[in-house]
Amino acid sequence: MSLVHPPTAEASENSLTIGAAVALATDRFAACGIESPRRDARRIVALAAGLPETTVLGYPERLLDAASRQYFGALVDRRAAREPMARLAGKREFWSLDFALSPATLEPRPDSETLIEAALARLPDRAAALRILDLGTGTGCLLLALLSELPNALGIGLDRVPEAVAQARANAIALGLESRALFAAGWWGEALVGGFDVALANPPYIPTGAILSLMPEVARFDPHAALDGGSDGLVAYRDLAPALARLLRPDGFACVEVGAGQGDAVAAILAAVGLDLVQRHDDLAGIGRCLVATARP
């Protein structure tokens, strides 16, 4: 591990306190332009030592053992290379559930919880026996989060990447939802017949030319296939919209995530195949994030 400051008596080759480790990592991360260097440093130390963050805060004088020091050094190097904290931990919380990640899956983000909120707002009877479809499922976070709120619902999650499908299945098992969730490799539901009450989709929507300008944590570590929406960011929606129109029940609805400023363009794409926009939902930052559309009678 390359450190900004040379080791001190508190941070020597054979001894390192929690407080010294936090200070060293904070300096390294600040020099790399990481936005929250001290917070990430505390989380790194907690992860390396297998301790809760409250212990890191409360016991700065505690020594790290040799294994923890070695793991700490490796984690600091990885974070300094802008690998996201969630990928270092191997999991990310979404809808208060933990989802394991793999290189083939997009990291779930709070913005996407807007789709779950929008879907639940249109489902007054949460005990209903519903059929749910998740197109481009990734970690399975959208489908599994919604199933966790709907005890009698069943769902299918599709992804074109087999490794993502495997990760979604593993997450379903870990969450105890495997009996109500089926995951398979597929392209926008081509092999499915209709009859779904709810459809969820978070397709790639970043214009190709904008990907490299994203934060390094995204541009370097999220799979490009899950980001790249083509030259205008709307290519996936043009493929997705006809699938939604075909697969939804007449009284069903779709919740579709969109990028900032894409709402009107995506609404027009949906309308062209017979899906009418009925609601828009903003994320916590006030950005239009979810379109809710229904099939025309």
Secondary structure, DSSP 8 states (H G I E B T S, - for coil): ---SS---TTB-SS-BBHHHHHHHHHHHHHHTT-SSHHHHHHHHHHHHHT--HHHHHH-TT-B--HHHHHHHHHHHHHHHTT--HHHHHTEEEETTEEEE--TTS----GGGHHHHHHHHHT-S-TTS--EEEEES-TTSHHHHHHHHH-TT-EEEEEES-HHHHHHHHHHHHHTT-GGGEEEEE-STTTT--S-EEEEEE----B-GGGGGGS-HHHHTTS-GGGTB--TTS-HHHHHHHHHHHHHEEEEEEEEEE--TT-HHHHHHHHHTTTEEEEEEEE-TTS-EEEEEEEE--
